[in-house]
Amino acid sequence: MDASPRSGMDTSTPVAIVTGATGAIGSATASRLLDAGWSVALVGRDSSRVEAVAGRLGPRSAPFVADAVSSASVDSAFSQITETMGPPTALVHAVGSTILRPAHAISDDDFADVIATNLSAAFYSLRAFVRAVPRGAPASALFFSTAATSIGLVNHVAISAAKGGVDGLVTAAAATYAAKGIRVNALAPGLVRSGLTRRLVENPATLEISERMHPLGRIGEADDVAAMAAFMVSQEASWMTGQVIAVDGGLSGIKLPATGGGA
């Protein structure tokens, strides 16, 4: 795949990398960043899909292919981005997967895949990003956790374990890189409408249950999360680091009263 900048791209604008750019949250965040004046490197595993997203988003976006669970692939893509677009100062790592089963029904291979896709991939992207950031430049990296790390949700054993690792990665990296001016944070969404959650949200019964679980009465849309993601890597959030912020319709922070009872 040709990793040269897209025609007409202004390489003087700040560069943000969005991994998982073909997903609902990744593509919505890329759109928000472009509107805010960034040039955006779109990183995805499927060349045709990431090309399509770049074509839709316009000339200040450029497609790059990487397998997020391969450190060599991530390193290569980030090097190509730096060479062709300039060094990045923002990273939004929107790669993830889930498996909703009890522990006794999860195979070794499935568990290893959840850990690799959610935790190892985050580490590889963080490492490659930190190496690419210009010395002395303020920068920001944003990752994604889940509301399930702060409350117990049935059958979220594997994903909670993986995203709990992301929470730890974020706080330790924030401490490690604060002196270099690199901020590291995470967002913890509730249930968001996306390709990963299609089976849940397209089933009327499970959708209704999910809506009732969220105190604001609805599940999230990708742009609900993208709006906060774009803010978190902006200068407006320049005094925030080491945070895991819930964007979940109240799921993790509010307990609704039981229905049918008195006051």
Order of alpha helices (4+ residues) and beta strands (2+ residues): beta-alpha-beta-alpha-beta-alpha-beta-alpha-alpha-beta-alpha-beta-alpha-alpha-alpha-beta
